[in-house]
Amino acid sequence: MTTENKAITFYKALMDSLSLYNKGMGIYFKLGSNERQILIDGKELVLPLQENLKSLDQDNQLRDETHINITSFNHVVLLSGQAPTTIMRYRAEKIVRELKHVKLVYNEIAIASPSSLATRTNDTIITTRVKSALFNSKQVSINHVKVVTESGVVFLMGIVTNTEAEYAAHAARRVSGVSKVVKLFT
C-alpha cells in the first residue's frame, strides 16, 4: 500500500469514527512525499477530493515538481504553493475545478520552484501568530476563518461580515513576517 493510500485509509477511518464533525474547523493531513496539505471542511468533499487527489498524484510532474496546498472552506477551494510552469498551475486547478461540490476555486499557485523547508516552517509560524491574533481579539470567530500562509503571503478565507473581514485583514497585517494579506471571504 502506498503512502497516499495509507493516508486516505487513515482519513476514512478517522471520519467514520467521528460522531461530531465541526464543519468550520476542517481536518489536516499530509499526502505523499511532497507534503501536500489538505484541509477539508465537510464530509461531502471527502470522496471527490480523495478520488481527484489520485489524479494529482498520478501526474508525475505535479507530484514531483510542485508544492501545492489545497484548502477548502464552505465549498470554496484555495490552491496555493508553487509550480514551475503555468501549464502545471492550471493542470492542478482543472483537477480541483472538476470536483462535484466545489463552487469556487482561487488559484494562487505561484510560478516558482517549490519553497524550502525553512520557508514552510516560517509560514507555519506566521499562520500560528495570525490565528493567535484573531483568537485573542474576540472581534472575529476563529472558527469562521481559515488562515493559510505561503511564502509570507497570508490568505484569509471564511464566512464573515465586512467588518470582521476588515478586522481580520488588519490583524494579519500587523503580524511580523507578513508580506501581504489576501482576503478570500465569501
C-alpha positions in Angstrom: 0.0 0.0 0.0 1.4 3.4 -1.0 1.8 6.3 1.4 -1.0 8.1 -0.3 -3.4 5.1 0.1 -2.4 4.7 3.8 -3.2 8.4 4.4 -6.6 8.1 2.6 -7.4 4.9 4.5 -6.4 6.5 7.8 -8.6 9.6 6.9 -11.6 7.4 6.0 -11.3 5.5 9.3 -11.0 8.8 11.2 -14.0 10.3 9.5 -16.1 7.1 10.1 -15.2 7.2 13.8 -16.2 10.8 14.4 -19.7 11.3 15.9 -19.4 15.1 15.7 -17.9 16.9 12.8 -17.0 20.6 13.1 -17.6 21.9 9.6 -15.8 25.1 10.3 -12.5 23.8 11.6 -11.5 21.2 9.0 -9.2 18.2 9.0 -5.5 18.4 8.2 -3.2 15.6 6.9 -0.2 15.3 4.7 -0.4 13.2 1.5 2.7 11.9 -0.3 6.3 12.7 0.0 5.9 16.3 -1.4 4.0 17.3 1.8 0.7 18.2 0.1 -1.6 19.7 2.8 -5.3 19.1 2.7 -7.9 21.0 4.7 -11.4 19.6 4.2 -14.4 21.4 5.7 -17.2 18.9 5.1 -17.8 15.2 4.5 -19.3 16.0 1.1 -15.9 16.9 -0.2 -14.1 13.9 1.2 -14.7 11.3 -1.5 -14.4 13.6 -4.5 -11.2 15.0 -3.1 -9.8 11.6 -2.5 -10.7 10.4 -6.0 -9.2 13.5 -7.6 -6.1 13.6 -5.5 -5.2 10.3 -7.2 -5.2 12.3 -10.4 -2.8 14.9 -8.9 -0.5 12.2 -7.6 -0.7 10.1 -10.8 0.6 13.1 -12.7 4.3 12.6 -12.2 5.2 16.2 -12.9 2.6 17.6 -10.4 3.6 15.0 -7.8 7.4 15.5 -8.1 7.9 19.1 -9.2 5.3 21.1 -7.3 4.3 22.1 -3.8 0.6 22.5 -3.8 -1.7 23.2 -0.8 -5.4 22.6 -1.1 -7.6 24.5 1.4 -11.3 24.2 1.5 -13.9 26.2 3.3 -17.7 26.1 2.6 -17.1 24.6 -0.9 -14.6 27.3 -1.8 -11.1 26.0 -2.6 -7.8 27.8 -2.3 -4.8 26.4 -4.3 -1.5 27.8 -3.0 2.1 26.8 -3.3 4.5 26.7 -6.2 4.6 25.1 -9.7 7.5 25.6 -12.1 5.2 26.3 -15.1 1.8 27.9 -15.9 0.7 24.6 -17.5 1.2 22.7 -14.2 -0.5 25.5 -12.3 -3.6 25.2 -14.5 -3.5 21.4 -14.7 -3.8 21.3 -10.8 -6.7 23.9 -11.0 -8.5 21.9 -13.6 -8.4 18.7 -11.5 -9.9 20.6 -8.5 -12.5 22.5 -10.5 -13.9 19.2 -11.7 -14.8 18.2 -8.1 -18.5 17.8 -7.7 -19.0 20.0 -4.6 -16.6 22.8 -5.4 -18.3 26.1 -6.1 -15.3 28.4 -6.5 -11.5 27.9 -6.9 -8.9 30.6 -6.1 -5.7 29.6 -7.9 -2.9 31.3 -6.0 -0.2 28.9 -7.1 3.0 30.9 -7.8 5.2 30.1 -10.8 8.3 29.2 -8.9 10.4 26.3 -7.6 8.9 24.6 -4.5 9.5 26.5 -1.3 12.2 25.4 1.1 11.6 23.7 4.4 12.8 26.9 6.1 10.2 29.0 4.2 7.4 26.5 5.1 8.4 26.5 8.7 8.3 30.3 8.8 4.9 30.2 7.1 3.6 27.9 9.8 4.9 30.3 12.5 3.2 33.2 10.7 -0.1 31.3 10.5 0.0 30.4 14.2 0.7 34.1 15.0 -2.2 35.3 12.8 -4.6 32.7 14.3 -3.5 33.8 17.8 -4.1 37.4 17.0 -7.6 36.6 15.7 -8.4 34.4 18.7 -7.2 36.9 21.3 -9.0 39.8 19.6 -12.5 38.3 20.1 -13.5 40.5 17.1 -13.6 37.5 14.7 -14.5 33.9 15.5 -11.5 31.8 14.6 -14.0 29.0 13.7 -15.2 31.2 10.8 -11.8 32.0 9.3 -9.1 29.8 7.7 -5.6 31.2 7.7 -3.1 29.9 5.1 0.4 31.3 4.7 2.5 30.8 1.6 5.9 32.5 1.3 4.9 35.2 3.7 1.5 35.9 2.0 -1.4 35.3 4.3 -4.7 34.1 2.7 -7.9 34.6 4.8 -10.9 32.5 3.9 -14.3 32.1 5.5 -17.7 33.4 6.1 -17.6 36.7 8.0 -19.2 40.2 7.9 -17.4 43.0 6.1 -16.4 44.5 9.4 -15.0 41.1 10.6 -13.2 40.7 7.2 -11.5 44.1 7.6 -10.6 43.5 11.2 -9.1 40.0 10.3 -7.0 41.6 7.5 -5.8 44.4 9.7 -4.9 41.9 12.5 -3.0 39.7 10.0 -1.1 42.7 8.5 0.2 43.6 12.0 1.9 40.2 12.4 5.7 40.1 11.9 6.8 38.4 8.7 3.6 39.0 6.8 4.4 40.5 3.3 0.8 40.6 2.0 -2.8 39.7 3.1 -5.3 38.4 0.6 -8.9 38.3 1.6 -10.9 35.5 0.0 -14.0 35.8 2.2 -17.5 34.8 0.9 
